[in-house]
Structure formats: C-alpha cells, structure tokens
C-alpha cells in the first residue's frame, strides 16, 4: 500500500505546489505601500569632505553614503472643530 499524499503524487507536482505557495507568499508582500526611500546622506558627505579638506586630501566619491528615510504620515489639522453641528 502506498502512503503517499493523494494530492501530491509526483515530485513534479510537489515542486509545482511549492512554487505556487512561494508565489502566493511573495505576492502578499508586493502590494504593501513603500513608505521608505533612500537618499544621499548630505550631512555625512559634508562632514567627510570637511575632514578631508582639513587634512589636505581630495575625496572622489564612487558611491555616496545613503540613508533610509521613512515617510511621515500626513498630519491632521487639529485646530478645526471635529464636527460642524451647531452648539446649543
């Protein structure tokens, strides 16, 4: 008697099931909004260039130092009243 799983009967079917599962997991992450961006770290660039200039060294950048910037959530205006109903 064969104790194999009736739904996955061949190695090819097992690989296909694994591929479908992996694609489903990866596609769940693909829909998330990108709240972060990468930009040049200008403060670090200025500090390194200032130090190099003080020591008489010339800096030639191949790759600028970067930093990850997280986008801030939009601020809600709290100065306006929450409702426009007339007060009694």
C-alpha positions in Angstrom: 0.0 0.0 0.0 1.3 3.5 -0.9 1.3 6.0 1.9 2.0 9.0 -0.4 -0.2 12.1 -0.2 -3.0 11.7 -2.7 -2.9 15.4 -3.6 0.8 15.4 -4.4 1.6 12.1 -6.2 4.8 13.0 -8.1 7.9 15.0 -7.4 6.9 17.3 -10.3 3.5 18.1 -8.6 5.3 18.7 -5.3 7.6 21.2 -7.0 4.7 22.9 -8.6 2.8 23.1 -5.3 5.9 24.6 -3.6 6.3 27.2 -6.5 2.6 28.2 -6.2 2.9 28.6 -2.4 6.1 30.7 -2.7 4.5 32.9 -5.3 1.4 33.5 -3.1 3.6 34.4 -0.2 5.7 36.8 -2.2 2.7 38.5 -3.9 1.3 39.3 -0.5 4.3 41.5 0.2 4.2 43.1 -3.2 1.0 45.0 -2.5 2.3 46.9 0.5 3.0 50.6 0.0 6.6 51.7 0.1 6.8 54.1 3.0 10.6 54.3 2.8 13.0 55.8 0.4 16.8 56.0 0.1 18.6 59.3 -0.3 22.1 60.7 -0.2 23.2 61.5 3.4 24.3 65.1 2.8 25.4 65.6 6.4 27.8 62.7 6.2 29.1 63.8 2.8 29.8 67.3 4.2 31.5 66.0 7.3 33.8 63.7 5.3 34.6 66.3 2.7 35.3 68.9 5.5 37.7 66.4 7.3 39.4 65.5 4.0 39.9 69.2 3.2 41.4 69.9 6.6 43.9 67.0 6.1 44.7 68.1 2.5 43.1 65.0 0.9 40.8 65.0 -2.1 37.7 62.9 -2.0 36.4 61.2 -5.1 33.0 59.7 -4.5 32.2 56.4 -6.2 29.1 55.8 -4.2 27.7 58.5 -1.9 26.7 57.4 1.6 22.9 56.9 1.8 20.3 56.8 4.4 16.8 55.4 4.6 14.0 58.0 5.0 10.7 56.9 6.4 7.8 58.9 5.0 5.8 60.6 7.8 2.1 60.0 8.0 0.1 63.0 6.9 -0.7 65.4 9.8 -4.3 66.0 10.6 -5.3 69.6 11.3 -6.5 69.6 15.0 -7.3 73.3 15.1 -10.6 72.9 13.3 -13.6 71.5 15.3 -14.4 67.9 14.8 -18.0 68.4 13.9 -19.8 71.2 12.2 -23.0 70.8 14.1 -24.2 74.0 15.8 -23.8 74.1 19.6 -26.8 74.6 21.8 
